[in-house]
Amino acid sequence: MDAHKDLQTITGTVDQLTQQRQTAARRMDTQTSQWQRLADQFEQDLQKVAEGIKLQLARLDKLAEENQDALTANAKDAAADQQAIDDPPDFDGQVADLQNQIEAMNRDTIPAYQQELQPLLTTQQEQRHTLTGLQSQLQDIVAQENHIAIKIRKAKSLHDMIAVTNEEQGNIDALRGQREDLTSQIKDVQQTLTDGQRDIDQVNHKIEDAKKQMTTWDTQSRQLQEAKRRQPSQVARFQQHIQELAAQAAGLQKMSDQISAARDKTQDAANTVSEQLTDLQPLLTALNDIVGTQTVAEAQNSAADSSAPTPAPPAAGPVALILPLLPKNAAHVAALQGVMQKLVTDGTQSVHLYTTGYEEEDMAALQQLLGEDRPAQLAWTNMYTALRQTQQPAAQARLNVQPDWVTRATPDNQTVEYLTPANKLAARVQYRQNGKIRSVTYFNLPGGAQRRDFWDPDGRVAVTQSVNTQTGRVTNENFYRVDGSVVLIKEYQNNQEQIHVLAEDRHVLQEFTSDDALAAWWLSQAVPQGSILVAPANPHLLLNKSLQERTDLQVVPILTPESTPQIWAELLGGEIPLETAYVSDPNLQQAAEETLPSVHVETLTD
């Protein structure tokens, strides 16, 4: 920032403009034939002086603001450096804590795991020995059965064969029973061995994880020791930096004083011009009488009265209404209608609805739901529909049924079931009102669902669900773009969710552990700059880092009986300040005002 040069330029400009004004005033004493030209020139000079002073004051204000920001940042840096010197980290204590954890792991945790492992290994060895014995017995029984079979085949006649068979039938039945019993025992032992090996692997994993944790702690300990070794040099650098900051602060303060002096001088010039303009009004009036011109003030007032429109209030940003899905139950529908009525009453002309759950956009249903109380411009974007879009859509999908399957209609007339030749349910197809496929469920032979395909209105597979045939729970979902490539993979295991967003070349763009995190990421990219975000009070969504980084947004939460004041209060902890909140029920008004005392609370319904 070359502030000295700027100040010199500003001061010179002020002096030059003042001299021009004085010259113009002297010229007004010349011949009457030049009054018209001089009056015009004087008016132009006055306008230039006023505009120049206005620009100079604005520039000085900007210089002062930048200089003050630099001083503030300088003070913060110096305070941070001094804090680091005065309160150094407790390296010895941290190292001791890590060593204690390593010793405890070696002394207690790992020996406990090893002790847990020993009986498992012993049991495994015993089960293997048992399995060997059972297999040996089974071989003996098979040998005896083979011996009887050979004896029967060696009979010389059918009569002899029947006689031998009748004679050995008791042995045959006994051996068969023993063989089946041994086979069952062998399966049980093998299953026990499998379960035992799984338990052994789990304990071994615990031991391995403990060793990895000790390695991590040991690395951290060495890093802390190295940091302690470098601490004196770090303190020296902090001290040197503090000295440099002090010198910079002195220079900045000097600059601040110069800027302040220059601004005072410029303001004095502005005051002088204003006073002299007032003093010269009689002369300007005389000139106006002689040459038929207006004074500067009269021209300005006339222009203001005749042409300047009344300033319009600043336009609000675009409204983005965020919902999980288009509501179905009466309470949620009433809340949506209340929001729209409020926005329309407040003069909102355009609202864009964003839904973050999987559903198909149906503008006719939305308009019917809202009735007449809707803005002039209404749009709707579903997150999954938006994520699926590409420039080159694929051909429509084809129903995968076997030639020997037969169909069976259902009472709703919108579902067709396909049966195998053995009369087993193989697939169930649900159709839309227009005859296009909505979903297809494929079944395994025992009759449990194993896969569901959801088709979009254009006849392409949008989602595929894999289903655990024993529990009936969805284990993973694949979402497809309209060109057939995978855009989203959701995996569900142990009550946890893992979400992967894929590019068209199948490399992973983003990973999330919740639908709220996915929705926040998508909304942070989809919602226009400066939008007013109207959404249910969901901290997991609204306080997500992806949305909080959009500091250009204004959040208006919808407070409903389904949420709690504790949840409402969490919203105050975000980076985006709250100015307004909507309550869906008048009974919530008092609780909302007490929980959010600094927020303007409005009720959606009477």
C-alpha positions as CSV (number, residue, x, y, z in Angstrom):
1,M,0.0,0.0,0.0
2,D,1.8,3.2,-1.3
3,A,-0.2,5.4,1.1
4,H,2.3,8.3,1.1
5,K,2.0,8.7,-2.7
6,D,-1.9,8.5,-2.4
7,L,-1.9,11.2,0.3
8,Q,0.3,13.5,-1.8
9,T,-1.9,13.0,-4.8
10,I,-5.1,13.6,-2.8
11,T,-3.7,16.8,-1.2
12,G,-2.5,18.1,-4.6
13,T,-5.9,17.5,-6.2
14,V,-7.7,19.3,-3.4
15,D,-5.4,22.3,-3.7
16,Q,-5.8,22.3,-7.5
17,L,-9.5,22.1,-7.4
18,T,-9.6,24.9,-4.8
19,Q,-7.5,27.1,-7.1
20,Q,-9.8,26.4,-10.0
21,R,-12.8,27.4,-8.0
22,Q,-11.1,30.7,-6.9
23,T,-10.0,31.4,-10.5
24,A,-13.6,30.8,-11.7
25,A,-14.8,33.2,-9.0
26,R,-12.4,36.0,-10.2
27,R,-13.5,35.5,-13.8
28,M,-17.0,36.4,-12.8
29,D,-15.8,40.1,-12.3
30,T,-15.0,40.4,-16.1
31,Q,-17.1,41.8,-18.8
32,T,-20.8,41.2,-18.9
33,S,-20.5,39.6,-22.4
34,Q,-18.6,36.8,-20.8
35,W,-21.0,36.1,-17.8
36,Q,-22.8,33.3,-19.5
37,R,-19.6,31.4,-20.3
38,L,-18.1,32.1,-16.9
39,A,-21.3,31.0,-15.2
40,D,-21.3,27.7,-17.1
41,Q,-17.6,27.2,-16.3
42,F,-18.0,28.0,-12.7
43,E,-20.9,25.5,-12.3
44,Q,-18.8,22.8,-13.9
45,D,-15.8,23.7,-11.6
46,L,-18.0,23.5,-8.5
47,Q,-19.4,20.1,-9.6
48,K,-15.8,18.8,-10.2
49,V,-14.7,20.1,-6.8
50,A,-17.7,18.5,-5.0
51,E,-17.2,15.2,-6.8
52,G,-13.4,15.2,-6.3
53,I,-13.8,15.8,-2.6
54,K,-16.4,13.0,-2.3
55,L,-14.1,10.6,-4.1
56,Q,-11.1,11.7,-2.0
57,L,-13.0,11.2,1.3
58,A,-14.1,7.7,0.2
59,R,-10.6,6.8,-0.8
60,L,-9.2,8.1,2.5
61,D,-11.9,6.1,4.4
62,K,-10.9,3.0,2.6
63,L,-7.2,3.6,3.3
64,A,-8.1,4.1,7.0
65,E,-10.1,0.9,7.1
66,E,-7.4,-1.1,5.5
67,N,-4.8,0.4,7.8
68,Q,-6.9,-0.4,10.8
69,D,-7.4,-4.0,9.7
70,A,-3.6,-4.3,9.3
71,L,-3.1,-2.9,12.8
72,T,-5.7,-5.4,14.2
73,A,-4.1,-8.3,12.4
74,N,-0.7,-7.2,13.6
75,A,-1.8,-7.1,17.2
76,K,-3.4,-10.6,16.9
77,D,-0.2,-12.0,15.5
78,A,1.9,-10.5,18.2
79,A,-0.4,-11.7,20.9
80,A,-0.4,-15.2,19.4
81,D,3.4,-15.3,19.3
82,Q,3.6,-14.0,22.9
83,Q,1.1,-16.6,24.0
84,A,3.2,-19.3,22.4
85,I,6.2,-18.1,24.4
86,D,4.4,-17.6,27.7
87,D,2.5,-20.9,27.6
88,P,4.6,-23.5,25.8
89,P,3.2,-27.0,25.3
90,D,3.9,-29.5,28.1
91,F,6.1,-31.8,26.0
92,D,7.3,-33.8,29.0
93,G,3.8,-34.4,30.3
94,Q,2.5,-35.4,26.9
95,V,5.5,-37.8,26.3
96,A,5.0,-39.3,29.8
97,D,1.3,-39.8,29.1
98,L,2.1,-41.6,25.8
99,Q,4.7,-43.8,27.5
100,N,2.3,-44.7,30.2
101,Q,-0.3,-45.7,27.6
102,I,2.3,-47.8,25.8
103,E,3.4,-49.5,29.0
104,A,-0.3,-50.2,30.0
105,M,-0.9,-51.7,26.6
106,N,2.2,-54.0,26.9
107,R,1.4,-54.8,30.5
108,D,-2.3,-55.2,30.6
109,T,-4.1,-55.1,27.2
110,I,-2.0,-57.3,25.0
111,P,-1.5,-60.0,27.7
112,A,-5.2,-60.0,28.4
113,Y,-5.9,-60.6,24.7
114,Q,-3.2,-63.3,24.6
115,Q,-4.8,-64.9,27.6
116,E,-8.2,-64.7,25.9
117,L,-6.6,-66.3,22.8
118,Q,-5.1,-69.4,24.6
119,P,-8.4,-71.3,25.5
120,L,-9.6,-70.6,21.9
121,L,-6.5,-72.2,20.5
122,T,-6.8,-75.2,22.9
123,T,-10.4,-75.7,22.0
124,Q,-9.6,-75.5,18.3
125,Q,-6.9,-78.1,18.7
126,E,-9.3,-80.4,20.6
127,Q,-12.0,-80.0,17.9
128,R,-9.5,-80.9,15.1
129,H,-8.6,-84.0,17.1
130,T,-12.2,-84.9,17.5
131,L,-12.8,-84.2,13.8
132,T,-10.0,-86.6,12.8
133,G,-11.5,-89.4,15.0
134,L,-15.0,-88.9,13.6
135,Q,-13.6,-89.0,10.0
136,S,-11.7,-92.2,10.8
137,Q,-14.9,-93.8,12.2
138,L,-16.8,-92.7,9.1
139,Q,-14.2,-94.3,6.9
140,D,-14.5,-97.6,8.8
141,I,-18.3,-97.5,8.4
142,V,-18.0,-96.8,4.7
143,A,-15.6,-99.8,4.4
144,Q,-18.0,-102.1,6.2
145,E,-20.8,-100.9,3.9
146,N,-18.6,-101.6,0.9
147,H,-17.8,-105.0,2.2
148,I,-21.5,-105.9,2.6
149,A,-22.2,-104.5,-0.9
150,I,-19.4,-106.7,-2.4
151,K,-20.8,-109.7,-0.5
152,I,-24.3,-109.1,-2.0
153,R,-22.9,-108.6,-5.6
154,K,-21.0,-111.9,-5.3
155,A,-24.2,-113.9,-4.7
156,K,-24.6,-116.6,-7.5
157,S,-28.3,-116.2,-8.0
158,L,-31.1,-113.8,-7.3
159,H,-32.3,-116.1,-4.5
160,D,-28.9,-116.0,-2.9
161,M,-28.7,-112.2,-3.3
162,I,-32.0,-111.8,-1.6
163,A,-31.0,-114.1,1.2
164,V,-27.7,-112.3,1.8
165,T,-29.5,-109.0,1.7
166,N,-32.1,-110.1,4.2
167,E,-29.3,-111.5,6.4
168,E,-27.3,-108.2,6.3
169,Q,-30.3,-105.8,6.4
170,G,-29.9,-105.2,10.1
171,N,-26.2,-104.4,9.7
172,I,-27.0,-102.2,6.7
173,D,-29.6,-100.2,8.6
174,A,-27.3,-99.9,11.6
175,L,-24.3,-98.7,9.5
176,R,-26.5,-96.2,7.7
177,G,-27.7,-94.7,11.0
178,Q,-24.1,-94.6,12.3
179,R,-23.0,-92.9,9.1
180,E,-25.7,-90.3,9.2
181,D,-25.0,-89.6,12.8
182,L,-21.3,-89.3,12.2
183,T,-21.9,-87.0,9.2
184,S,-24.0,-84.7,11.4
185,Q,-21.4,-84.7,14.1
186,I,-18.7,-83.9,11.6
187,K,-20.7,-80.9,10.3
188,D,-21.2,-79.7,13.8
189,V,-17.5,-80.0,14.6
190,Q,-16.6,-78.2,11.3
191,Q,-19.0,-75.4,12.1
192,T,-17.5,-75.2,15.6
193,L,-14.0,-75.0,14.0
194,T,-15.2,-72.2,11.7
195,D,-16.7,-70.2,14.5
196,G,-13.6,-70.8,16.6
197,Q,-11.4,-69.6,13.9
198,R,-13.5,-66.5,13.5
199,D,-13.1,-65.8,17.3
200,I,-9.4,-66.4,17.0
201,D,-9.1,-64.0,14.1
202,Q,-11.0,-61.3,16.1
203,V,-8.7,-61.6,19.0
204,N,-5.7,-61.5,16.7
205,H,-7.1,-58.4,15.1
206,K,-7.4,-56.8,18.6
207,I,-3.7,-57.7,19.3
208,E,-2.7,-56.3,15.9
209,D,-4.7,-53.1,16.4
210,A,-3.1,-52.7,19.9
211,K,0.4,-53.0,18.4
212,K,-0.5,-50.5,15.7
213,Q,-1.8,-48.1,18.3
214,M,1.5,-48.5,20.3
215,T,3.4,-47.7,17.1
216,T,1.3,-44.5,16.6
217,W,1.9,-43.4,20.2
218,D,5.6,-44.1,19.8
219,T,5.7,-42.0,16.7
220,Q,3.8,-39.2,18.5
221,S,6.2,-39.4,21.4
222,R,9.3,-39.0,19.1
223,Q,7.6,-36.1,17.4
224,L,7.0,-34.4,20.8
225,Q,10.6,-34.9,21.8
226,E,11.8,-33.4,18.6
227,A,9.4,-30.5,19.1
228,K,10.9,-30.0,22.6
229,R,14.4,-30.0,21.2
230,R,13.4,-27.3,18.7
231,Q,11.6,-25.2,21.2
232,P,14.4,-22.7,22.0
233,S,14.9,-21.9,18.4
234,Q,11.2,-21.6,18.0
235,V,11.0,-19.1,20.9
236,A,13.8,-17.1,19.3
237,R,11.9,-17.0,16.0
238,F,8.8,-15.9,17.9
239,Q,10.7,-13.1,19.7
240,Q,12.2,-11.9,16.4
241,H,8.8,-12.0,14.8
242,I,7.3,-9.9,17.7
243,Q,10.1,-7.3,17.1
244,E,9.3,-7.2,13.4
245,L,5.6,-6.8,14.2
246,A,6.3,-4.0,16.6
247,A,8.2,-2.1,13.9
248,Q,5.4,-2.7,11.5
249,A,2.8,-1.5,14.0
250,A,4.8,1.7,14.5
251,G,4.8,2.3,10.8
252,L,1.1,1.5,10.5
253,Q,0.3,3.9,13.4
254,K,2.3,6.6,11.7
255,M,0.4,6.0,8.5
256,S,-2.9,6.1,10.4
257,D,-2.0,9.5,11.8
258,Q,-1.1,10.8,8.3
259,I,-4.4,9.4,6.9
260,S,-6.4,11.1,9.7
261,A,-4.6,14.4,9.1
262,A,-5.2,14.2,5.3
263,R,-8.9,13.4,5.9
264,D,-9.3,16.3,8.2
265,K,-7.7,18.6,5.6
266,T,-10.0,17.2,2.9
267,Q,-13.1,17.6,5.1
268,D,-12.0,21.2,5.8
269,A,-11.8,21.8,2.1
270,A,-15.3,20.3,1.6
271,N,-16.7,22.6,4.4
272,T,-15.0,25.6,2.8
273,V,-16.5,24.9,-0.6
274,S,-19.9,24.5,1.0
275,E,-19.6,27.8,2.8
276,Q,-18.3,29.7,-0.2
277,L,-21.1,28.2,-2.3
278,T,-23.6,29.6,0.1
279,D,-21.9,33.0,0.1
280,L,-21.9,33.0,-3.8
281,Q,-25.6,32.2,-4.1
282,P,-26.6,35.9,-4.5
283,L,-24.1,36.3,-7.3
284,L,-25.4,33.1,-9.0
285,T,-28.9,34.4,-8.6
286,A,-27.9,37.7,-10.3
287,L,-26.3,35.7,-13.1
288,N,-29.5,33.7,-13.5
289,D,-31.5,36.9,-13.8
290,I,-29.1,38.2,-16.5
291,V,-28.4,35.1,-18.6
292,G,-31.4,32.9,-17.6
293,T,-29.4,30.1,-15.9
294,Q,-30.1,28.2,-12.8
295,T,-27.9,27.9,-9.7
296,V,-26.2,24.6,-9.0
297,A,-28.5,24.0,-6.0
298,E,-31.6,24.8,-8.0
299,A,-30.6,22.5,-10.8
300,Q,-30.0,19.7,-8.4
301,N,-33.3,20.3,-6.6
302,S,-35.2,20.5,-9.9
303,A,-33.6,17.3,-11.2
304,A,-34.4,15.6,-7.9
305,D,-38.0,16.7,-7.9
306,S,-38.7,15.9,-11.6
307,S,-36.8,12.8,-12.5
308,A,-35.4,10.9,-9.5
309,P,-37.7,8.0,-8.5
310,T,-38.3,7.0,-4.9
311,P,-35.5,4.5,-4.0
312,A,-36.9,1.0,-3.9
313,P,-36.2,-1.2,-0.9
314,P,-33.3,-3.6,-1.5
315,A,-34.5,-6.8,-3.1
316,A,-34.3,-9.9,-0.9
317,G,-32.2,-12.9,-2.2
318,P,-33.8,-15.8,-3.9
319,V,-35.8,-18.1,-1.6
320,A,-34.7,-21.8,-1.4
321,L,-37.2,-24.0,0.4
322,I,-35.5,-27.2,1.7
323,L,-37.6,-30.3,2.5
324,P,-36.8,-34.0,2.8
325,L,-39.8,-34.9,0.7
326,L,-43.0,-33.4,-0.5
327,P,-45.2,-33.7,2.6
328,K,-48.0,-36.2,2.8
329,N,-49.6,-35.9,6.3
330,A,-51.8,-33.0,7.2
331,A,-49.5,-31.3,9.7
332,H,-46.6,-31.2,7.3
333,V,-48.8,-30.1,4.4
334,A,-50.2,-27.2,6.7
335,A,-46.6,-26.2,7.5
336,L,-45.7,-26.1,3.8
337,Q,-48.8,-24.1,3.0
338,G,-48.1,-21.7,5.8
339,V,-44.5,-21.1,4.6
340,M,-45.7,-20.3,1.1
341,Q,-48.5,-18.0,2.4
342,K,-45.9,-16.1,4.5
343,L,-43.5,-15.7,1.6
344,V,-46.2,-14.6,-0.8
345,T,-47.6,-12.1,1.8
346,D,-44.1,-10.7,2.2
347,G,-43.9,-10.1,-1.5
348,T,-41.8,-13.0,-2.6
349,Q,-42.1,-13.6,-6.4
350,S,-39.9,-16.7,-6.8
351,V,-39.5,-19.8,-4.7
352,H,-37.3,-22.8,-5.6
353,L,-38.2,-26.1,-3.7
354,Y,-35.3,-28.5,-3.1
355,T,-36.1,-32.0,-1.8
356,T,-33.3,-34.2,-0.6
357,G,-35.1,-37.6,-0.3
358,Y,-35.6,-39.9,-3.3
359,E,-38.8,-39.0,-5.1
360,E,-40.0,-38.0,-8.5
361,E,-40.7,-34.3,-9.2
362,D,-44.5,-33.8,-9.9
363,M,-45.2,-30.1,-10.4
364,A,-48.9,-30.7,-10.8
365,A,-49.1,-32.4,-7.4
366,L,-47.1,-29.5,-5.8
367,Q,-49.3,-26.8,-7.3
368,Q,-52.5,-28.7,-6.3
369,L,-51.0,-29.0,-2.7
370,L,-50.4,-25.3,-2.5
371,G,-53.6,-24.1,-4.2
372,E,-53.7,-20.4,-5.0
373,D,-51.2,-19.3,-2.3
374,R,-48.1,-19.8,-4.3
375,P,-45.5,-17.4,-5.8
376,A,-45.6,-16.4,-9.5
377,Q,-42.5,-18.4,-10.2
378,L,-42.2,-21.8,-8.6
379,A,-39.6,-24.5,-9.3
380,W,-38.7,-27.9,-7.9
381,T,-35.5,-29.8,-8.0
382,N,-35.0,-33.2,-6.3
383,M,-31.4,-34.0,-5.3
384,Y,-31.3,-37.5,-6.7
385,T,-32.9,-36.4,-10.0
386,A,-30.2,-33.7,-10.3
387,L,-27.4,-36.0,-9.5
388,R,-28.5,-38.5,-12.2
389,Q,-28.5,-36.0,-15.1
390,T,-26.0,-36.4,-18.0
391,Q,-25.9,-35.0,-21.6
392,Q,-26.1,-38.5,-23.3
393,P,-28.9,-40.6,-21.8
394,A,-28.9,-44.3,-22.4
395,A,-31.7,-46.3,-24.1
396,Q,-34.7,-47.4,-22.1
397,A,-34.3,-50.5,-19.9
398,R,-35.8,-53.9,-20.7
399,L,-37.7,-56.1,-18.3
400,N,-35.5,-59.1,-17.4
401,V,-38.0,-62.1,-17.3
402,Q,-37.4,-65.7,-18.4
403,P,-39.4,-67.2,-21.3
404,D,-40.9,-70.0,-19.2
405,W,-42.2,-67.6,-16.5
406,V,-46.0,-67.2,-16.4
407,T,-47.9,-64.0,-15.3
408,R,-50.4,-63.6,-12.5
409,A,-52.4,-60.4,-12.1
410,T,-53.2,-58.9,-8.7
411,P,-56.3,-57.1,-7.4
412,D,-54.9,-53.6,-7.8
413,N,-54.5,-54.0,-11.6
414,Q,-51.2,-52.2,-11.4
415,T,-49.0,-55.1,-10.3
416,V,-48.1,-58.2,-12.3
417,E,-46.4,-61.2,-10.7
418,Y,-44.2,-63.7,-12.6
419,L,-44.1,-67.3,-11.5
420,T,-41.6,-70.1,-12.4
421,P,-42.8,-73.4,-13.9
422,A,-42.7,-74.7,-10.3
423,N,-45.3,-72.0,-9.4
424,K,-42.7,-70.1,-7.3
425,L,-42.8,-66.3,-7.2
426,A,-39.9,-65.0,-9.4
427,A,-40.6,-61.3,-9.9
428,R,-43.2,-58.6,-9.1
429,V,-43.6,-55.7,-11.4
430,Q,-45.5,-52.5,-10.4
431,Y,-46.7,-50.2,-13.2
432,R,-47.6,-46.5,-13.3
433,Q,-51.0,-45.1,-14.3
434,N,-49.6,-44.5,-17.8
435,G,-48.6,-48.2,-18.1
436,K,-44.8,-47.6,-17.6
437,I,-42.9,-49.7,-15.1
438,R,-42.4,-48.1,-11.6
439,S,-40.4,-50.9,-9.9
440,V,-39.4,-54.6,-10.3
441,T,-38.7,-56.9,-7.3
442,Y,-36.8,-60.1,-8.0
443,F,-37.1,-63.1,-5.7
444,N,-34.9,-66.1,-4.9
445,L,-36.4,-69.6,-5.1
446,P,-37.5,-69.8,-1.4
447,G,-39.6,-66.7,-2.0
448,G,-37.7,-63.9,-0.2
449,A,-36.9,-60.6,-2.0
450,Q,-33.3,-60.3,-3.1
451,R,-33.2,-57.2,-5.4
452,R,-35.4,-54.3,-6.2
453,D,-35.1,-52.0,-9.3
454,F,-36.8,-48.6,-9.3
455,W,-37.4,-47.2,-12.8
456,D,-37.7,-43.5,-13.6
457,P,-40.7,-42.1,-15.7
458,D,-38.5,-42.3,-18.8
459,G,-38.1,-46.0,-18.6
460,R,-34.5,-46.2,-17.2
461,V,-33.4,-47.9,-14.0
462,A,-32.7,-45.2,-11.4
463,V,-32.0,-47.3,-8.3
464,T,-31.1,-50.9,-7.5
465,Q,-31.4,-52.2,-4.0
466,S,-29.8,-55.4,-2.7
467,V,-31.8,-57.1,0.1
468,N,-30.7,-59.6,2.7
469,T,-33.0,-62.5,2.1
470,Q,-33.0,-63.5,5.8
471,T,-33.6,-60.1,7.4
472,G,-35.4,-58.4,4.6
473,R,-33.1,-55.3,5.1
474,V,-31.5,-53.3,2.3
475,T,-27.7,-53.9,2.4
476,N,-26.7,-51.5,-0.4
477,E,-28.2,-49.2,-3.0
478,N,-26.8,-48.1,-6.4
479,F,-28.1,-44.9,-8.0
480,Y,-27.6,-44.6,-11.7
481,R,-27.3,-41.6,-14.0
482,V,-29.5,-41.5,-17.0
483,D,-26.6,-42.8,-19.1
484,G,-26.4,-45.9,-17.0
485,S,-23.2,-45.0,-15.0
486,V,-23.2,-45.3,-11.2
487,V,-23.4,-41.9,-9.5
488,L,-24.1,-42.9,-5.9
489,I,-23.4,-46.0,-3.8
490,K,-25.0,-46.4,-0.3
491,E,-23.9,-49.2,2.0
492,Y,-25.7,-50.2,5.2
493,Q,-23.9,-52.4,7.8
494,N,-24.1,-52.6,11.6
495,N,-26.6,-49.7,11.7
496,Q,-24.1,-47.5,9.9
497,E,-24.3,-45.9,6.5
498,Q,-21.5,-45.2,4.1
499,I,-22.1,-43.1,1.0
500,H,-19.8,-42.7,-2.0
501,V,-20.4,-40.1,-4.8
502,L,-18.8,-41.2,-8.1
503,A,-17.7,-39.3,-11.1
504,E,-18.6,-40.5,-14.6
505,D,-15.1,-42.2,-14.8
506,R,-16.1,-44.1,-11.5
507,H,-13.5,-42.4,-9.3
508,V,-14.8,-41.3,-5.9
509,L,-15.6,-37.6,-5.6
510,Q,-17.0,-37.5,-2.1
511,E,-17.7,-39.8,0.9
512,F,-20.2,-39.3,3.6
513,T,-21.6,-41.2,6.6
514,S,-25.2,-39.8,6.6
515,D,-27.9,-38.6,4.2
516,D,-27.8,-35.2,5.9
517,A,-24.1,-34.7,5.0
518,L,-24.8,-35.7,1.4
519,A,-27.7,-33.3,1.2
520,A,-25.7,-30.4,2.8
521,W,-22.9,-31.0,0.2
522,W,-25.3,-31.0,-2.7
523,L,-27.3,-28.0,-1.5
524,S,-24.0,-26.0,-1.0
525,Q,-23.5,-26.3,-4.7
526,A,-27.1,-26.1,-6.0
527,V,-28.5,-23.2,-4.0
528,P,-27.8,-19.8,-5.8
529,Q,-25.6,-17.1,-4.3
530,G,-27.3,-15.0,-1.6
531,S,-30.3,-17.3,-1.1
532,I,-32.6,-17.3,1.8
533,L,-32.6,-20.9,3.0
534,V,-36.0,-21.9,4.6
535,A,-35.7,-25.4,6.1
536,P,-36.9,-27.5,9.0
537,A,-34.8,-27.0,12.2
538,N,-32.3,-29.9,11.5
539,P,-28.9,-29.1,13.0
540,H,-27.3,-32.1,11.2
541,L,-28.2,-30.5,7.9
542,L,-28.0,-26.7,8.6
543,L,-24.8,-26.9,10.8
544,N,-23.0,-29.2,8.4
545,K,-19.6,-27.7,7.3
546,S,-20.6,-27.7,3.6
547,L,-23.5,-25.3,4.2
548,Q,-21.8,-23.3,7.0
549,E,-19.0,-22.3,4.5
550,R,-21.7,-20.6,2.4
551,T,-21.7,-17.4,4.5
552,D,-23.6,-15.6,1.7
553,L,-26.8,-17.6,2.7
554,Q,-29.4,-16.5,5.2
555,V,-31.0,-19.3,7.1
556,V,-34.7,-19.2,8.3
557,P,-35.5,-22.4,10.3
558,I,-39.0,-23.9,10.6
559,L,-39.7,-24.8,14.2
560,T,-42.2,-27.6,14.6
561,P,-43.5,-29.7,17.5
562,E,-41.4,-32.6,16.2
563,S,-38.3,-30.7,17.1
564,T,-37.3,-29.4,20.6
565,P,-36.1,-26.1,22.0
566,Q,-32.7,-27.8,22.6
567,I,-32.4,-28.5,18.9
568,W,-33.5,-24.9,18.1
569,A,-30.8,-23.6,20.4
570,E,-28.1,-25.7,18.5
571,L,-28.8,-23.6,15.4
572,L,-27.4,-20.5,17.2
573,G,-23.9,-22.2,17.2
574,G,-23.5,-21.9,13.4
575,E,-21.4,-19.6,11.4
576,I,-24.5,-18.2,9.6
577,P,-26.3,-15.8,12.0
578,L,-30.1,-16.3,12.4
579,E,-32.3,-13.3,12.1
580,T,-35.8,-14.9,11.5
581,A,-37.5,-18.2,12.4
582,Y,-40.9,-19.6,11.5
583,V,-43.0,-21.6,14.0
584,S,-45.6,-24.0,12.6
585,D,-47.9,-23.8,15.7
586,P,-48.8,-20.6,17.6
587,N,-48.4,-22.6,20.8
588,L,-44.6,-22.7,20.1
589,Q,-44.3,-18.9,19.8
590,Q,-43.4,-18.3,23.5
591,A,-40.9,-21.3,23.7
592,A,-39.2,-20.1,20.5
593,E,-38.9,-16.5,21.7
594,E,-37.4,-17.7,25.0
595,T,-35.0,-20.1,23.3
596,L,-34.0,-17.7,20.5
597,P,-34.2,-14.3,22.2
598,S,-32.2,-12.5,19.5
599,V,-34.2,-14.0,16.6
600,H,-37.4,-12.5,15.1
601,V,-40.0,-15.3,15.4
602,E,-43.1,-15.4,13.1
603,T,-46.0,-17.8,13.3
604,L,-47.1,-19.5,10.1
605,T,-50.7,-20.3,11.1
606,D,-53.3,-18.6,13.4
